[in-house]
Amino acid sequence: MSETLPPPAGNLPELTVSEIAGAVKRTLETAFGRVRVRGEITEMKLYASGHTYMALKDEGAKIRAIIWKGSASRVGLRPENGIEVIATGRITSYPERSEYQLIIERLDYAGEGALLARIEALRLRLLAEGLFEASRKRALPMLPRVIGVVSSPQGAVIQDIKTTIARRFPSHIVLWPVAVQGEGAAAQIANAIAGFGALPPHGAIPRPDVLIIARGGGSLEDLMAFNDEDVVRAAAMSPIPLISAVGHETDTTLIDFVSDRRAPTPTAAAELAVPDRIALAADLAQSGARLAGALLRIAQTVRLRLDRAAAGLPDLPAMLGAARQRLDDRGERLALAMPALLATRRATLDRLAGRLLHPRELIAAKRHGLALLAQRLAVPTAARLRESHLKLDAAAGRLESLSYTAVLARGFALAIGPTGDPVTSAHAASALRRLTIRFHDGNLAVRTDHRPTKPVQPRLDL
């Protein structure tokens, strides 16, 4: 059995591996140019260099893809494993591995189904974190001084908000202009919310009391900036109460779940932010009328109670007159009672004075007691007793010489006034009607004739 050998190469050129790889690379780039590839992102990995490597796959194939660092901020959305996208870019090859790959320049969600699936997955994750809890919702201020608006500076949205606020309750509006769709819109909205919250309370730009995040209606892709995770977290962390008004009444975005109040339209958001001044004035007038009526009823009730209490009070002038009469009576009785009391006390004093022992009698009693004590003491104490007798005799002599009774016994007398005080001069005695003359053996009451005479020199019998 013979083998058939291949024909000789003939005119086929001989190429190196690099030449073949280069030719394939040029052919791919020339034949395809820019393409749009639909597939599910898988095997995504972000390298330290800033480049993102991934693969796009469907049911039958898989293609490698790269997002260069310089294009990462312009691709339109954040790539994640498991989402279906439409990638726009250039087909090329990587010769070292003999692989072809897609250099991605833009990413878009592949239809509403993929968008809704991604939104739902993010909603469930944020719900599990508690960002949508009702306890996080804050009350809106009743009368905000400053209203912050995050929206596009063009279009009817900002005009509707301004017109509604001016009509209902004119307030200061601060607009933070942002793109509300397209590339970079989510980052601008998140930065605007955080920027309003970082304003100082009394800075050059006034810090708003309430925020309105608003845009008009649009497709699901147009509203995707308000489903971005960074925007939702910025709204959740805002220190300022926040009203979301994104799309039409039937549109729902994730920022609606985390905001403090959700409005179906931007106009409705403005109506939530400020009260209606006409209705407020009417309520104020009604409250004022009710308050005035309540105060009138209270005053009438208090006046009635006061009249009833006044009717039960006694006659104050009559009570005052009776008290004055009692005071006059007590004053007169007191004036009469004082001399009578003094006379009674003086008589008592005189009786007590008569009962007092004479110093001589006291001395004699003490001497007798001392003599008895001396008899009881032992002989060694006799000298001490004699010395004490001598001292006692000397003291008794001095005491007797100083006693006024001894003076009275020598013929002198003591004049005493009505108050019991000694009268020491004729002039003082002339001013008194009655005097008491005390002798050594008793008292004598006398009446004066108010005519002082010359003093008589006493005669001393030597």
C-alpha positions as CSV (number, residue, x, y, z in Angstrom):
1,M,0.0,0.0,0.0
2,S,1.5,3.3,-1.1
3,E,1.1,6.8,0.6
4,T,0.3,9.9,-1.4
5,L,2.6,12.8,-0.6
6,P,1.4,16.4,-0.7
7,P,2.5,18.4,-3.7
8,P,5.5,20.7,-3.2
9,A,4.8,24.2,-1.8
10,G,5.5,25.8,-5.1
11,N,4.9,29.6,-5.1
12,L,3.3,29.8,-1.5
13,P,5.2,32.5,0.5
14,E,6.9,31.6,3.7
15,L,5.6,33.8,6.6
16,T,6.7,34.1,10.2
17,V,4.4,33.8,13.1
18,S,4.5,37.5,13.7
19,E,3.8,38.2,10.1
20,I,0.7,36.0,10.2
21,A,-0.5,37.6,13.5
22,G,0.0,41.1,12.1
23,A,-1.9,40.2,8.9
24,V,-4.8,38.8,10.9
25,K,-4.8,41.9,13.1
26,R,-4.9,44.2,10.1
27,T,-7.6,42.1,8.4
28,L,-9.8,42.2,11.5
29,E,-9.4,45.9,12.0
30,T,-10.0,46.6,8.3
31,A,-12.9,44.3,7.7
32,F,-14.9,45.2,10.8
33,G,-13.9,48.7,12.0
34,R,-16.4,49.9,14.6
35,V,-18.9,47.3,15.6
36,R,-21.8,47.0,18.2
37,V,-21.8,43.7,20.0
38,R,-24.6,42.5,22.3
39,G,-23.8,40.1,25.1
40,E,-23.6,39.5,28.9
41,I,-20.6,40.8,30.8
42,T,-18.6,38.0,32.5
43,E,-15.1,37.5,34.0
44,M,-14.8,41.3,34.6
45,K,-11.7,42.4,36.5
46,L,-10.3,45.8,37.2
47,Y,-6.5,45.9,37.2
48,A,-4.3,48.2,39.2
49,S,-3.4,50.0,35.9
50,G,-6.9,51.2,35.7
51,H,-7.8,49.0,32.6
52,T,-10.9,46.8,32.8
53,Y,-10.8,43.3,31.3
54,M,-13.9,41.3,30.7
55,A,-15.7,39.0,28.3
56,L,-19.0,39.2,26.4
57,K,-20.9,36.0,25.9
58,D,-24.1,34.7,24.6
59,E,-25.5,31.2,24.2
60,G,-22.9,30.1,21.6
61,A,-19.7,32.1,21.9
62,K,-17.5,34.4,23.9
63,I,-15.3,37.3,23.0
64,R,-12.7,39.1,25.1
65,A,-13.1,42.8,25.7
66,I,-11.1,45.6,27.2
67,I,-11.9,49.1,28.5
68,W,-8.8,51.2,28.6
69,K,-8.3,53.5,31.6
70,G,-8.6,56.6,29.5
71,S,-12.1,55.5,28.2
72,A,-13.5,54.2,31.5
73,S,-15.2,57.5,32.4
74,R,-16.8,57.9,29.0
75,V,-18.3,54.5,28.4
76,G,-21.7,55.5,29.7
77,L,-22.4,53.0,32.5
78,R,-20.5,51.1,35.1
79,P,-19.8,47.5,33.9
80,E,-20.9,44.7,36.2
81,N,-20.9,40.9,35.8
82,G,-24.2,39.5,34.8
83,I,-25.8,42.5,33.0
84,E,-26.6,42.4,29.3
85,V,-25.1,45.3,27.3
86,I,-24.5,46.5,23.9
87,A,-20.8,47.3,23.5
88,T,-19.6,49.7,20.9
89,G,-15.9,49.5,19.9
90,R,-13.2,48.2,17.6
91,I,-12.3,44.6,16.8
92,T,-8.6,43.8,17.1
93,S,-6.3,41.0,18.0
94,Y,-3.7,40.2,20.7
95,P,-0.9,38.5,18.8
96,E,0.9,37.1,21.8
97,R,-2.1,34.8,22.5
98,S,-3.5,34.6,19.0
99,E,-6.8,36.0,20.4
100,Y,-9.1,38.6,18.9
101,Q,-10.8,41.1,21.3
102,L,-13.1,44.1,21.4
103,I,-11.8,47.5,22.5
104,I,-14.9,49.0,24.1
105,E,-15.6,52.7,23.7
106,R,-19.2,52.8,24.9
107,L,-21.6,50.6,26.9
108,D,-25.4,50.7,26.7
109,Y,-28.0,48.5,28.4
110,A,-29.4,45.9,26.1
111,G,-33.1,46.7,26.2
112,E,-35.5,47.5,29.0
113,G,-35.5,44.0,30.4
114,A,-31.8,44.2,31.2
115,L,-32.3,47.7,32.7
116,L,-35.2,46.5,34.9
117,A,-33.3,43.5,36.1
118,R,-30.4,45.6,37.1
119,I,-32.6,48.1,38.8
120,E,-34.4,45.4,40.7
121,A,-31.2,43.8,41.9
122,L,-29.9,47.1,43.2
123,R,-33.3,47.9,44.8
124,L,-33.2,44.6,46.7
125,R,-29.7,45.1,47.9
126,L,-30.4,48.6,49.1
127,L,-33.6,47.5,50.7
128,A,-31.7,44.8,52.7
129,E,-29.4,47.6,53.9
130,G,-32.4,49.5,55.3
131,L,-32.0,52.6,53.1
132,F,-35.8,52.5,52.3
133,E,-37.0,52.2,55.9
134,A,-39.9,54.5,56.9
135,S,-38.1,55.5,60.1
136,R,-35.4,57.3,58.0
137,K,-38.0,59.6,56.5
138,R,-37.9,63.2,57.8
139,A,-40.6,65.8,58.0
140,L,-40.4,68.7,55.6
141,P,-40.0,72.2,57.0
142,M,-43.3,74.1,57.1
143,L,-41.8,77.5,55.9
144,P,-38.5,76.9,54.2
145,R,-36.4,80.1,53.7
146,V,-34.2,78.6,51.0
147,I,-35.2,75.8,48.5
148,G,-32.4,74.0,46.7
149,V,-33.2,72.5,43.2
150,V,-31.0,69.9,41.5
151,S,-32.1,69.8,37.8
152,S,-31.2,71.0,34.3
153,P,-31.1,74.7,33.9
154,Q,-32.9,74.5,30.6
155,G,-36.4,73.2,30.0
156,A,-39.8,73.5,31.6
157,V,-38.9,71.7,34.9
158,I,-37.1,74.6,36.6
159,Q,-39.6,77.1,35.2
160,D,-42.6,75.1,36.6
161,I,-40.9,75.0,40.0
162,K,-40.2,78.7,40.1
163,T,-43.7,79.6,38.9
164,T,-45.4,77.4,41.5
165,I,-43.2,78.6,44.4
166,A,-43.8,82.3,43.4
167,R,-47.5,81.7,43.3
168,R,-47.9,79.8,46.5
169,F,-45.3,81.2,48.9
170,P,-42.3,83.2,47.4
171,S,-39.0,81.8,48.7
172,H,-35.4,82.0,47.8
173,I,-34.4,79.3,45.2
174,V,-30.8,78.0,44.7
175,L,-30.3,76.0,41.5
176,W,-27.5,73.5,41.2
177,P,-27.4,72.9,37.4
178,V,-26.7,69.2,36.3
179,A,-27.2,67.0,33.3
180,V,-30.2,64.8,34.0
181,Q,-29.4,62.1,31.5
182,G,-26.5,60.7,29.5
183,E,-22.8,60.3,30.2
184,G,-21.7,61.7,33.6
185,A,-25.3,62.7,34.7
186,A,-25.3,60.4,37.7
187,A,-22.0,61.7,39.0
188,Q,-23.2,65.3,38.7
189,I,-26.5,64.6,40.5
190,A,-24.7,62.8,43.4
191,N,-22.1,65.6,43.7
192,A,-24.9,68.3,43.7
193,I,-26.8,66.5,46.5
194,A,-23.6,66.1,48.6
195,G,-22.6,69.7,47.7
196,F,-25.8,71.2,49.0
197,G,-25.4,69.2,52.3
198,A,-21.8,70.5,52.7
199,L,-22.8,74.2,52.5
200,P,-22.3,76.0,55.9
201,P,-25.5,77.3,57.5
202,H,-24.5,81.0,57.2
203,G,-22.2,81.0,54.2
204,A,-22.1,83.2,51.1
205,I,-24.4,80.6,49.4
206,P,-27.3,80.0,51.8
207,R,-27.8,76.4,52.7
208,P,-31.3,75.1,51.6
209,D,-33.9,74.0,54.1
210,V,-35.3,71.5,51.6
211,L,-34.1,69.9,48.3
212,I,-36.0,69.1,45.1
213,I,-34.4,66.6,42.7
214,A,-36.4,67.0,39.5
215,R,-36.5,66.2,35.8
216,G,-39.2,65.7,33.2
217,G,-40.5,62.5,31.7
218,G,-38.5,60.2,29.5
219,S,-37.7,56.6,28.6
220,L,-36.2,54.2,31.1
221,E,-32.8,54.8,29.7
222,D,-33.3,58.5,30.1
223,L,-34.1,58.1,33.8
224,M,-31.2,55.7,34.5
225,A,-29.2,58.4,36.2
226,F,-31.7,58.5,39.0
227,N,-31.4,54.7,39.4
228,D,-27.6,55.0,39.9
229,E,-26.3,53.6,43.2
230,D,-24.2,56.7,43.9
231,V,-27.2,59.0,43.4
232,V,-29.4,56.9,45.7
233,R,-26.7,56.7,48.5
234,A,-26.1,60.5,48.2
235,A,-29.8,61.1,48.7
236,A,-29.9,58.7,51.7
237,M,-26.9,60.5,53.3
238,S,-28.3,64.1,52.6
239,P,-28.6,66.1,55.9
240,I,-31.3,68.2,54.1
241,P,-34.9,66.8,53.7
242,L,-35.3,65.8,50.1
243,I,-38.2,65.6,47.6
244,S,-37.9,63.5,44.4
245,A,-39.8,64.5,41.3
246,V,-38.4,62.4,38.5
247,G,-40.4,61.7,35.3
248,H,-44.2,61.5,35.0
249,E,-46.6,60.2,37.6
250,T,-46.2,56.6,36.4
251,D,-42.4,56.7,36.4
252,T,-40.6,55.2,39.4
253,T,-36.9,55.4,40.1
254,L,-34.8,54.2,43.0
255,I,-34.3,57.8,44.3
256,D,-38.1,57.8,45.0
257,F,-37.7,55.0,47.6
258,V,-35.0,56.8,49.5
259,S,-36.3,60.4,49.4
260,D,-38.2,61.8,52.3
261,R,-41.2,62.7,50.0
262,R,-42.0,61.6,46.4
263,A,-43.9,63.9,44.1
264,P,-45.5,62.8,40.8
265,T,-44.3,65.9,38.9
266,P,-41.9,68.8,39.5
267,T,-45.0,71.1,40.0
268,A,-46.3,68.8,42.8
269,A,-42.8,68.9,44.3
270,A,-42.9,72.7,44.6
271,E,-46.4,72.4,46.1
272,L,-45.0,70.0,48.7
273,A,-42.0,72.3,49.5
274,V,-44.0,75.5,50.3
275,P,-47.5,76.0,51.7
276,D,-50.2,78.0,50.0
277,R,-50.0,81.5,51.5
278,I,-53.7,82.2,50.9
279,A,-54.8,79.1,52.6
280,L,-52.2,79.7,55.4
281,A,-53.6,83.2,55.9
282,A,-57.1,81.9,56.0
283,D,-56.1,79.3,58.6
284,L,-54.3,81.9,60.6
285,A,-57.3,84.2,60.6
286,Q,-59.6,81.3,61.6
287,S,-57.2,80.3,64.4
288,G,-57.0,83.9,65.6
289,A,-60.8,84.2,65.7
290,R,-61.0,80.9,67.7
291,L,-58.3,82.1,70.1
292,A,-60.1,85.4,70.6
293,G,-63.4,83.6,71.3
294,A,-61.7,81.3,73.7
295,L,-60.0,84.2,75.6
296,L,-63.4,86.0,75.8
297,R,-65.0,82.9,77.3
298,I,-62.2,82.5,79.8
299,A,-62.5,86.1,80.8
300,Q,-66.3,85.9,81.3
301,T,-65.9,82.7,83.4
302,V,-63.2,84.3,85.6
303,R,-65.3,87.5,86.0
304,L,-68.3,85.4,87.1
305,R,-66.2,83.5,89.6
306,L,-64.8,86.7,90.9
307,D,-68.3,88.2,91.4
308,R,-69.4,85.1,93.2
309,A,-66.4,85.2,95.5
310,A,-66.9,89.0,96.1
311,A,-70.5,88.3,97.2
312,G,-69.3,85.9,99.8
313,L,-66.7,88.3,101.4
314,P,-67.5,90.1,104.7
315,D,-68.0,93.9,105.0
316,L,-64.4,95.1,105.1
317,P,-65.0,98.7,106.2
318,A,-67.1,97.5,109.1
319,M,-64.5,95.0,110.1
320,L,-61.8,97.8,109.9
321,G,-64.0,100.1,112.1
322,A,-64.5,97.4,114.7
323,A,-60.8,96.7,114.8
324,R,-60.0,100.4,115.2
325,Q,-62.4,100.7,118.1
326,R,-60.9,97.6,119.8
327,L,-57.4,99.2,119.4
328,D,-58.5,102.5,121.0
329,D,-60.1,100.6,123.9
330,R,-57.0,98.5,124.4
331,G,-54.8,101.6,124.3
332,E,-56.8,103.3,127.0
333,R,-56.8,100.3,129.2
334,L,-53.1,99.9,128.7
335,A,-52.5,103.5,129.8
336,L,-54.5,103.0,133.0
337,A,-53.0,99.5,133.7
338,M,-49.4,100.6,133.8
339,P,-49.6,102.9,136.9
340,A,-51.8,100.3,138.7
341,L,-49.2,97.6,137.8
342,L,-46.4,99.8,139.1
343,A,-48.2,100.5,142.3
344,T,-48.9,96.8,142.9
345,R,-45.3,95.9,142.2
346,R,-44.1,98.7,144.5
347,A,-46.3,97.5,147.3
348,T,-45.0,94.0,146.8
349,L,-41.5,95.2,146.9
350,D,-42.1,97.1,150.1
351,R,-43.6,93.9,151.7
352,L,-40.6,91.9,150.6
353,A,-38.2,94.6,151.9
354,G,-39.7,94.4,155.3
355,R,-39.0,90.7,155.5
356,L,-35.4,91.1,154.7
357,L,-33.0,90.4,157.6
358,H,-30.7,93.2,158.9
359,P,-27.0,92.6,158.1
360,R,-26.3,92.5,161.8
361,E,-28.7,89.6,162.2
362,L,-27.1,87.8,159.2
363,I,-23.6,88.4,160.7
364,A,-24.7,87.1,164.1
365,A,-26.2,84.0,162.5
366,K,-23.0,83.4,160.6
367,R,-20.9,83.9,163.7
368,H,-23.1,81.4,165.6
369,G,-22.7,78.9,162.9
370,L,-19.0,79.5,162.7
371,A,-18.7,79.0,166.4
372,L,-20.5,75.7,166.2
373,L,-18.2,74.7,163.4
374,A,-15.2,75.7,165.3
375,Q,-16.2,73.5,168.2
376,R,-16.4,70.5,165.9
377,L,-13.1,71.1,164.3
378,A,-9.9,69.6,165.7
379,V,-7.3,71.6,167.7
380,P,-4.9,72.3,164.8
381,T,-7.6,74.3,163.1
382,A,-8.1,76.7,166.0
383,A,-5.5,79.2,164.7
384,R,-7.0,79.1,161.2
385,L,-10.5,79.6,162.7
386,R,-9.3,82.6,164.7
387,E,-7.8,84.1,161.6
388,S,-11.1,83.5,159.7
389,H,-13.0,85.2,162.7
390,L,-10.8,88.2,162.4
391,K,-11.3,88.5,158.7
392,L,-15.0,88.0,159.0
393,D,-15.2,90.7,161.7
394,A,-13.3,93.1,159.5
395,A,-15.5,92.4,156.6
396,A,-18.6,92.7,158.7
397,G,-17.4,96.1,160.0
398,R,-16.8,97.3,156.5
399,L,-20.1,96.0,155.3
400,E,-21.9,97.7,158.2
401,S,-20.2,100.9,157.6
402,L,-21.3,100.9,153.9
403,S,-24.9,99.9,154.7
404,Y,-27.4,102.7,154.2
405,T,-29.3,101.4,157.2
406,A,-26.5,102.4,159.4
407,V,-26.7,105.9,158.0
408,L,-30.4,105.9,158.6
409,A,-29.8,104.8,162.2
410,R,-27.7,107.9,162.8
411,G,-30.7,110.2,162.0
412,F,-30.6,110.5,158.3
413,A,-33.6,109.7,156.0
414,L,-33.9,108.6,152.3
415,A,-36.4,110.3,149.9
416,I,-37.9,108.0,147.3
417,G,-40.0,109.0,144.3
418,P,-43.2,107.3,142.9
419,T,-41.0,105.1,140.6
420,G,-38.9,103.8,143.6
421,D,-35.8,105.8,142.6
422,P,-34.0,108.0,145.2
423,V,-34.7,111.7,145.0
424,T,-31.4,113.5,145.6
425,S,-32.2,117.2,145.2
426,A,-34.8,119.7,146.4
427,H,-35.4,120.8,142.8
428,A,-36.3,117.2,141.9
429,A,-38.5,116.8,144.9
430,S,-40.4,120.1,144.2
431,A,-41.6,118.6,140.9
432,L,-43.3,115.7,142.7
433,R,-46.5,115.7,144.6
434,R,-45.8,112.7,146.8
435,L,-42.7,111.3,148.3
436,T,-41.9,108.4,150.5
437,I,-39.4,109.1,153.4
438,R,-37.6,106.0,154.5
439,F,-36.2,106.0,158.1
440,H,-34.2,103.2,159.7
441,D,-37.4,101.8,161.3
442,G,-40.0,102.3,158.5
443,N,-41.4,104.4,155.7
444,L,-43.5,107.6,155.8
445,A,-45.6,109.0,152.9
446,V,-45.6,112.8,152.6
447,R,-47.0,115.4,150.2
448,T,-44.9,118.3,148.9
449,D,-45.9,122.0,148.6
450,H,-43.7,122.6,145.5
451,R,-41.7,125.4,147.2
452,P,-38.1,124.5,147.8
453,T,-36.5,126.2,150.8
454,K,-33.0,126.9,151.7
455,P,-31.1,123.8,152.8
456,V,-30.7,123.5,156.6
457,Q,-27.2,122.6,157.7
458,P,-27.4,119.4,159.7
459,R,-26.1,119.5,163.2
460,L,-23.9,116.7,164.2
461,D,-23.7,115.8,167.8
462,L,-20.1,114.8,168.5
